Amino acid sequence: LDDFMRAQEGGYTTPLPIPIVLHFLRSAAAGLATLHAHALVHRDIKAQNVMRETGGRVVLMDFGTGRPSGHDAAADFAGTPLYLAPEIFMGSAANERTEVYSVGVLLYHLVTGGFPVSGASLEELQERHAIGADVRLRDARADLPTAFVSVVDRALAREDHRYTSAGGLEFACKEFRGPRQSRSEAYRRLPAERFAGEGDVRTASLRIV
């Protein structure tokens, strides 16, 4: 996914078409649901770890930070900061709902080029989460379909109001059909060039043990 973002004419901050976003996210959510069914969490959902194979199959990559669900967070804090759920910054363990939040951040990022909560350091991100300093998707992209915005808003909601599982998010994505433009048409509009990514606060995974 990172390659697609960087290959856009306007660069990394140019949003992807919704048909492509839904294709990636339905597949990624299905893969995540399978992982959760085995009581495991990925802990590093981000654009760089969702890949599209030559044949079109979408897969989750890089399970280096994966752990059993509910693994002791105090002993092992991991993930890419801009994708982490607010409760992770408060010391909670990664679980299915924190992963749903990360997918919500990914959805937000793919259609805006930005992030719902931004900060240059862990401390700043923690503070901004604590005061609720997030940018709602509707404010970032007023042109998006209401149904799509609702899916993202719920994925990014506070823990008690979030989708309880990746399966629930997958179902919501399937229910939303999106605009009439087909996925194949959307892919054809993307430039053929691919660019190598550089590590930064958006992409670099963090692990503190």
C-alpha positions in Angstrom: 0.0 0.0 0.0 2.9 2.4 0.7 4.0 2.0 -2.9 0.6 2.9 -4.2 0.6 6.0 -2.0 4.0 7.1 -3.1 3.3 6.3 -6.8 0.4 8.8 -7.0 1.0 11.9 -9.1 0.9 14.2 -6.0 3.1 11.9 -3.9 2.5 10.3 -0.5 -0.2 12.6 0.6 -2.4 12.0 -2.4 -5.5 9.9 -1.4 -6.2 6.6 -3.1 -9.5 5.9 -4.9 -12.1 4.4 -2.6 -12.5 1.2 -4.7 -8.8 0.4 -4.2 -9.0 1.3 -0.5 -12.0 -1.1 0.0 -10.3 -3.9 -2.0 -7.2 -3.7 0.3 -9.1 -3.3 3.5 -11.6 -6.1 2.9 -8.8 -8.5 2.3 -6.6 -7.1 5.2 -9.5 -7.3 7.6 -10.3 -10.9 6.6 -6.7 -11.8 7.2 -6.7 -10.1 10.5 -9.9 -11.9 11.5 -8.2 -15.2 10.8 -5.2 -14.2 12.9 -7.4 -13.1 15.8 -9.3 -16.4 15.6 -6.0 -18.1 16.7 -5.8 -15.6 19.6 -2.9 -13.7 18.1 -2.5 -10.0 17.3 -0.3 -8.4 14.6 0.5 -5.2 16.6 1.9 -3.3 13.5 -0.9 -2.7 11.0 0.2 0.0 8.6 0.4 0.8 4.9 3.9 -0.7 4.6 2.7 -4.1 6.0 -0.3 -4.6 3.6 0.9 -5.9 0.3 -0.7 -6.7 -3.1 0.8 -9.7 -4.9 1.2 -9.7 -8.7 -2.0 -11.8 -9.1 -4.0 -9.3 -7.0 -4.2 -11.1 -3.7 -3.8 -8.8 -0.7 -1.8 -10.1 2.3 -0.6 -8.9 5.7 3.2 -8.9 6.1 5.8 -8.6 8.9 4.6 -10.5 11.9 7.8 -9.7 13.8 5.9 -7.9 16.6 3.0 -10.4 16.7 2.1 -11.8 20.1 -0.8 -13.6 21.8 -3.8 -11.4 22.4 -3.6 -9.7 25.7 0.2 -10.1 26.0 1.7 -8.1 28.8 2.0 -4.6 27.3 4.1 -3.2 30.1 6.8 -5.7 29.3 6.7 -5.2 25.5 5.4 -2.0 23.9 5.5 -2.3 20.1 4.0 -0.8 16.9 4.1 2.2 14.7 3.2 5.2 16.9 0.8 7.0 14.5 -1.3 3.8 14.1 -1.5 2.9 17.8 -4.8 3.0 19.7 -5.1 5.5 22.6 -5.4 2.8 25.2 -2.0 1.4 24.1 -0.4 4.7 25.2 -2.1 4.2 28.6 -0.5 0.8 29.1 -3.2 -1.5 27.9 -2.3 -4.7 26.1 -2.9 -5.1 22.3 -6.1 -6.9 21.5 -8.6 -7.2 18.7 -10.0 -3.7 19.3 -6.7 -2.0 19.3 -6.0 -3.7 15.9 -9.3 -2.4 14.6 -8.2 1.1 15.6 -5.0 0.6 13.6 -7.0 -0.5 10.5 -9.2 2.6 11.0 -6.0 4.8 10.9 -5.0 3.0 7.8 -8.4 3.7 6.2 -8.1 7.3 7.2 -4.6 7.6 5.8 -5.4 6.0 2.5 -8.2 8.5 1.7 -6.6 11.6 3.2 -2.8 11.1 3.1 -2.8 12.2 6.7 -3.5 10.8 10.2 -6.4 11.3 12.6 -3.9 12.1 15.5 -0.5 13.5 14.7 2.6 14.2 16.7 6.4 14.4 16.3 7.1 12.2 19.4 5.5 9.5 21.6 5.0 12.1 24.3 3.2 14.5 21.9 1.0 11.7 20.5 0.1 10.5 24.0 -0.9 14.0 25.0 -3.0 14.6 21.9 -4.8 11.3 22.4 -5.5 12.2 26.0 -7.1 15.5 25.1 -9.0 14.1 22.1 -7.1 16.2 19.6 -8.1 14.2 16.6 -9.2 15.4 13.1 -12.4 13.8 12.1 -12.5 12.2 8.7 -15.5 14.4 7.6 -13.4 17.5 8.4 -10.5 16.2 6.4 -12.5 15.0 3.4 -16.0 16.5 3.2 -16.6 14.9 -0.2 -16.5 11.3 1.1 -19.6 9.1 1.2 -21.4 9.2 4.5 -21.5 5.4 4.8 -17.7 5.2 4.4 -17.1 8.0 6.9 -19.3 6.1 9.4 -17.2 2.9 9.0 -14.0 4.8 9.7 -15.4 6.8 12.5 -16.5 3.7 14.3 -13.2 2.0 13.8 -11.5 5.0 15.3 -13.9 5.5 18.2 -13.0 5.1 21.8 -12.6 1.5 22.9 -16.2 0.9 24.1 -17.8 2.2 20.9 -15.4 0.6 18.4 -16.0 -2.5 16.3 -15.3 -5.4 18.6 -13.5 -7.5 15.9 -11.8 -7.3 12.5 -14.7 -9.5 11.3 -17.2 -6.8 12.2 -15.1 -4.3 10.3 -14.8 -6.6 7.3 -18.6 -7.0 7.2 -19.1 -3.3 7.4 -16.6 -2.8 4.5 -18.5 -5.5 2.4 -21.8 -3.8 3.1 -20.5 -0.5 1.8 -20.3 -0.8 -2.0 -18.6 2.5 -2.7 -18.8 4.6 -5.8 -19.6 3.1 -9.3 -16.0 3.3 -10.4 -14.6 -0.3 -10.6 -11.5 -1.4 -8.8 -9.8 -2.3 -12.2 -10.6 1.2 -13.5 -9.1 2.7 -10.4 -5.9 0.7 -10.6 -5.5 1.7 -14.3 -5.5 5.3 -13.2 -2.5 4.8 -10.9 1.0 5.6 -12.3 3.2 2.6 -13.0 6.2 3.9 -11.1 7.0 2.6 -7.7 9.2 4.4 -5.1 11.2 3.1 -2.2 10.0 4.2 1.1 12.0 6.0 3.8 11.6 5.4 7.5 9.9 8.2 9.4 7.4 8.7 12.2 4.6 7.5 9.8 6.3 4.2 8.9 9.0 3.2 11.5 8.0 0.5 13.9 8.9 0.9 17.5 9.5 -1.8 20.1 10.5 -1.2 23.7 11.2 -4.3 25.8 
